[in-house]
C-alpha cells in the first residue's frame, strides 16, 4: 500500500537480499547506518538511494572455512553479520560483527 500511494522510498542499494538487522539513526546529520551481512550502509534520511555509502567488511577467509568445516551453513551462518552499531563520539561509530563465529569489532570514522 505504501508503494502504491508513493508514501515511501524503498532502499534499492542491494539486490543481494542482505540481512538487515542493525540500525543506527543519526538524526543530527540526517542519516541512517544499516548493518547487514558483510556490509555497512550509510544512508541519507531524505532519500535513502541518494549518495549511498557502503563498507564491505567480510569475515576473514580462513574463519569462513573453519565455520564451514564445523558444519555451519556457508550462506546463512559463515559471514560477518553486523550486530552492533553504537555511537562512540561525534566522529566515530563502534561496530561489531559475528566474523563467522569469530567476533570482530572496530571503529568507523564518519567523516
C-alpha positions in Angstrom: 0.0 0.0 0.0 2.8 2.4 0.8 4.5 1.8 -2.6 1.2 2.3 -4.4 0.5 5.5 -2.6 4.0 6.9 -3.1 4.3 7.2 0.6 7.7 5.6 0.9 11.0 5.3 -0.9 12.4 1.7 -0.9 16.1 1.2 -0.5 17.5 -0.1 -3.8 21.1 -0.3 -2.7 21.3 -4.1 -2.5 19.7 -6.7 -4.6 21.5 -9.5 -2.8 18.8 -10.0 -0.2 21.1 -8.9 2.7 20.1 -9.5 6.3 19.1 -6.0 7.6 19.1 -6.2 11.4 21.2 -3.5 13.0 20.2 0.2 12.6 21.6 3.4 14.0 19.7 6.6 13.4 21.8 9.8 13.3 19.0 12.5 13.3 21.5 15.3 13.8 23.2 14.6 10.5 20.2 13.2 8.7 21.5 9.7 8.1 20.9 6.1 8.9 23.5 3.4 9.4 22.4 -0.1 8.5 24.3 -3.3 9.4 23.9 -6.3 7.2 25.6 -9.4 6.1 29.2 -8.3 5.2 28.2 -4.7 4.7 27.5 -1.4 6.5 25.5 1.2 4.6 25.3 4.9 5.4 22.0 6.3 4.0 20.6 9.8 3.6 17.3 10.1 5.6 15.7 12.3 2.9 16.4 9.9 0.1 17.9 6.5 1.1 19.0 5.9 -2.5 21.0 9.2 -2.9 24.7 9.2 -2.1 24.7 5.7 -0.6 28.0 4.9 1.1 28.8 1.2 1.6 31.6 -0.5 3.5 32.3 -4.1 2.6 33.5 -5.9 5.7 33.5 -9.7 5.3 34.8 -12.3 7.7 38.4 -13.5 7.1 38.5 -16.3 4.5 40.2 -18.7 7.0 37.4 -18.0 9.5 34.8 -18.7 6.9 36.5 -22.0 6.0 36.7 -23.0 9.7 33.0 -22.2 10.0 32.1 -24.4 7.1 34.3 -27.3 8.4 32.3 -27.0 11.7 29.2 -27.9 9.7 27.6 -24.4 9.6 25.8 -23.1 6.5 28.0 -21.0 4.3 25.3 -18.6 3.2 23.4 -18.1 6.5 26.0 -18.5 9.2 29.5 -18.2 7.9 29.7 -14.5 7.2 30.3 -11.2 9.1 26.8 -10.3 10.3 26.9 -6.7 11.7 25.3 -6.8 15.1 26.5 -3.6 16.9 26.4 0.0 15.6 27.0 2.3 18.6 27.9 6.0 18.6 31.4 6.4 20.1 31.9 10.1 19.7 30.9 12.9 17.2 33.2 11.4 14.5 33.2 7.6 15.1 30.9 4.7 15.4 31.8 1.5 17.2 30.9 -1.6 15.1 30.9 -5.3 15.8 30.2 -8.3 13.6 30.0 -12.0 14.0 33.0 -12.7 11.9 31.9 -16.3 11.0 31.8 -17.2 14.7 35.0 -15.2 15.4 33.6 -11.8 16.5 35.4 -8.7 15.5 34.9 -5.0 16.3 36.3 -1.7 15.1 35.6 2.0 14.7 34.3 3.7 11.6 35.1 7.4 11.1 32.0 9.0 9.7 33.9 12.0 8.1 
